[in-house]
Amino acid sequence: MKVAAILSAKGKKGVVSISPNASLMDAAKSLCEHNIGALLVSDSNGGPLGIISERDIIRKCASGAALGDVEVGGVMTSDMLVVTPQDTLETASGVMARHHIRHLPVVDGGRVVGMITVRDVVEALDEEKDIRIRHLGDVVGGTYGSDVF
């Protein structure tokens, strides 16, 4: 299964983004408002600059910083790891596992077309596993290719 399948299942929701000049308080409010765990950090033309996650905000908060006084650009991860819609779910899960990340931007033609989460990947892989098990059961049970359901 490809990353594109997850994007298709999620529908036409846009990627929620934030300016690098916004405060961490603004970022935290946006995360809560949209019930998500990461924001794409974009320039004024919508070009991707980085990503900021709830973990990044918590780390800064734990250091004693006032969230209203710290800009997103100073905390974001600018070396984003990304996948494409054509990448497999195994590739995406491998990137997430190796780099201990939970959110992965999806880039197509140089622009961010979506964001997938570790939950998205696990659910899709689980669904794919169930389909394979049913298929193998049909093959072993002799109902493969028949009209018996």
C-alpha positions as CSV (number, residue, x, y, z in Angstrom):
1,M,0.0,0.0,0.0
2,K,1.2,3.5,-0.8
3,V,1.2,6.8,1.2
4,A,-1.3,8.0,-1.4
5,A,-3.9,5.6,0.0
6,I,-3.7,7.4,3.4
7,L,-4.0,10.8,1.8
8,S,-7.1,9.6,-0.1
9,A,-8.7,8.2,3.0
10,K,-8.1,11.4,4.9
11,G,-9.8,13.4,2.2
12,K,-9.1,16.9,1.0
13,K,-8.1,18.4,4.3
14,G,-5.3,20.9,3.8
15,V,-2.1,20.9,5.9
16,V,-2.4,23.3,8.8
17,S,0.5,25.7,8.7
18,I,2.0,28.5,10.7
19,S,4.4,31.4,10.2
20,P,7.9,31.1,11.6
21,N,7.3,34.5,13.3
22,A,4.3,33.3,15.2
23,S,4.7,32.6,18.9
24,L,4.8,29.1,20.4
25,M,1.5,30.1,22.2
26,D,-0.1,30.7,18.8
27,A,1.3,27.3,17.7
28,A,-0.1,25.6,20.8
29,K,-3.5,27.2,20.2
30,S,-3.6,26.1,16.6
31,L,-2.7,22.5,17.5
32,C,-5.6,22.5,20.0
33,E,-8.0,24.2,17.6
34,H,-7.4,21.6,14.9
35,N,-6.8,18.7,17.2
36,I,-3.5,17.8,15.6
37,G,0.1,17.2,16.8
38,A,2.2,19.1,14.3
39,L,2.1,22.1,12.1
40,L,3.9,22.8,8.9
41,V,6.0,26.0,9.2
42,S,5.6,28.0,5.9
43,D,6.9,31.2,4.5
44,S,4.6,34.0,3.3
45,N,4.3,32.2,-0.1
46,G,3.3,28.9,1.5
47,G,6.7,27.4,0.9
48,P,7.7,24.8,3.6
49,L,10.4,25.9,6.0
50,G,10.0,23.2,8.7
51,I,7.7,21.5,11.1
52,I,6.9,22.1,14.7
53,S,5.3,19.5,16.9
54,E,3.7,19.4,20.3
55,R,6.8,17.8,21.6
56,D,8.9,20.7,20.5
57,I,6.6,23.1,22.3
58,I,6.7,21.0,25.5
59,R,10.5,20.8,25.5
60,K,10.7,24.6,25.2
61,C,8.1,25.0,27.9
62,A,10.0,22.7,30.2
63,S,13.1,24.9,29.8
64,G,11.1,27.7,31.5
65,A,10.5,29.8,28.4
66,A,7.3,31.9,28.1
67,L,5.5,30.5,25.1
68,G,4.3,33.9,24.1
69,D,7.8,35.2,23.9
70,V,9.4,32.5,21.7
71,E,9.0,32.4,17.9
72,V,8.2,29.1,16.1
73,G,11.1,29.7,13.7
74,G,13.5,29.3,16.6
75,V,12.2,26.0,17.7
76,M,11.0,24.3,14.5
77,T,12.8,21.4,12.9
78,S,14.0,22.8,9.6
79,D,15.6,19.6,8.3
80,M,12.2,17.9,7.6
81,L,12.1,14.3,6.7
82,V,9.4,13.7,4.0
83,V,7.8,11.0,2.0
84,T,6.0,11.1,-1.4
85,P,2.6,9.7,-2.3
86,Q,4.3,6.9,-4.2
87,D,6.3,5.7,-1.2
88,T,5.1,2.6,0.6
89,L,3.7,2.5,4.1
90,E,6.7,0.3,5.1
91,T,9.0,3.1,3.9
92,A,7.0,5.7,5.9
93,S,6.9,3.6,9.0
94,G,10.7,2.9,8.7
95,V,11.5,6.6,8.5
96,M,9.2,7.3,11.5
97,A,10.7,4.5,13.6
98,R,14.4,5.3,12.8
99,H,14.0,9.0,13.5
100,H,11.6,8.7,16.4
101,I,9.0,11.0,14.8
102,R,5.2,10.8,14.7
103,H,4.4,13.3,11.8
104,L,5.6,13.1,8.3
105,P,4.9,15.7,5.5
106,V,4.1,14.2,2.1
107,V,5.7,16.1,-0.7
108,D,4.7,15.8,-4.4
109,G,6.4,18.0,-7.1
110,G,8.2,20.1,-4.5
111,R,5.1,21.1,-2.5
112,V,3.6,19.6,0.7
113,V,0.3,17.8,-0.2
114,G,-0.4,16.3,3.1
115,M,0.8,15.2,6.5
116,I,0.6,11.6,7.8
117,T,0.9,10.4,11.3
118,V,2.2,7.2,12.9
119,R,-1.4,6.4,13.7
120,D,-2.4,6.8,10.1
121,V,0.3,4.4,9.0
122,V,-0.4,1.8,11.7
123,E,-4.1,1.8,11.0
124,A,-3.5,1.4,7.2
125,L,-1.0,-1.4,7.7
126,D,-3.4,-3.1,10.1
127,E,-6.2,-2.9,7.5
128,E,-3.9,-4.2,4.8
129,K,-3.0,-7.1,7.1
130,D,-6.6,-8.0,7.7
131,I,-7.3,-8.0,3.9
132,R,-4.4,-10.3,3.3
133,I,-5.5,-12.7,6.1
134,R,-9.0,-12.8,4.6
135,H,-7.6,-13.5,1.1
136,L,-5.3,-16.2,2.4
137,G,-8.2,-17.7,4.3
138,D,-10.2,-17.8,1.0
139,V,-7.3,-19.5,-0.8
140,V,-6.8,-22.1,1.9
141,G,-10.5,-22.6,2.5
142,G,-11.1,-23.2,-1.2
143,T,-13.5,-20.2,-1.7
144,Y,-11.1,-18.1,-3.6
145,G,-12.5,-17.2,-7.0
146,S,-16.0,-18.5,-6.1
147,D,-19.1,-16.6,-5.4
148,V,-19.2,-17.8,-1.8
149,F,-18.7,-15.0,0.7
